[in-house]
Amino acid sequence: MSSLSINDVSYQRVAYQRVAYQLSANALQMVLLEVRSAVSGQRSAVSLFYSKAPIALRARCANSSVEQASTL
């Protein structure tokens, strides 16, 4: 059984972080492509948001809009 040095562990951690960042970047690019293609077929990004966003997120955004309007 071989033992890993601190440098080996640090290198592995950095490598895992890079993979995680790349996966996150790839996922974000896929979402952006989907949104762009959907927006081209929609009248506005707002209608896209309300058709694609989860119900909880839509409710939270609606509540924050009401709160902002009430403070004016």
N, C-alpha and C positions, 0 to 999 in steps of 0.2 A: 504494500500500500504506500503510495507516494504522498508526501505532505505538500501542501500548497503554501507558497510564501505569501507575504502580505501584498507584494507586487502582483502576483498572479491573481489573487482575489480582487484587487483593485482593478486590474485589467479586465477581468470577467465582469465586474460590476459596470464598468464603463461600456463594455461591449453590449451588455444587456440593456443599458439605458439607451444606447444608440439604436438598438433594434426596436425598443419600445417607442422612441421618438419617431423613427421611420414608419412604424406601423400606424402611429397616430397621424402623421403627416399624410400617409396614403389614404387613411380613412377620411380625413378632412377633405382631401382632393376629390374623393369619390362623392362625398356629400355635396361639395360645391358643384361638381359636374351635374349631379342630379338636379340640384336647385336651378342651375343655369338652364338646363334643358326644359325644366318645368316652367321656369319664368318666361321663356320664349313662347310658351303656349298659353300663358296666363295674362290677364289684363294688368295685374300689378303684383308686386312682391307681398303686399299685405294679404291679398286673397290667398296667395301661396302659403303664407305663414299660417293663416287660419285653417287651411285645408290639410296641412302636413304636421303642424305642431301638436304635441300631446295635449290632451284636455287640461291637465294640471298646469302646464306652462301657459296655455292660453288664459286660463282663469287667473293665474298670478299676474300676467301682464295686464289683463283687464282691471284687476284690483288696483294695481299700481297706477294705472291711468286715472282711475276714479279718485285715488288719493291725491295725485298731483293736481287734478282739476279742482278738488275741494280746497286746496291750499292757496289757490289764486285769488 
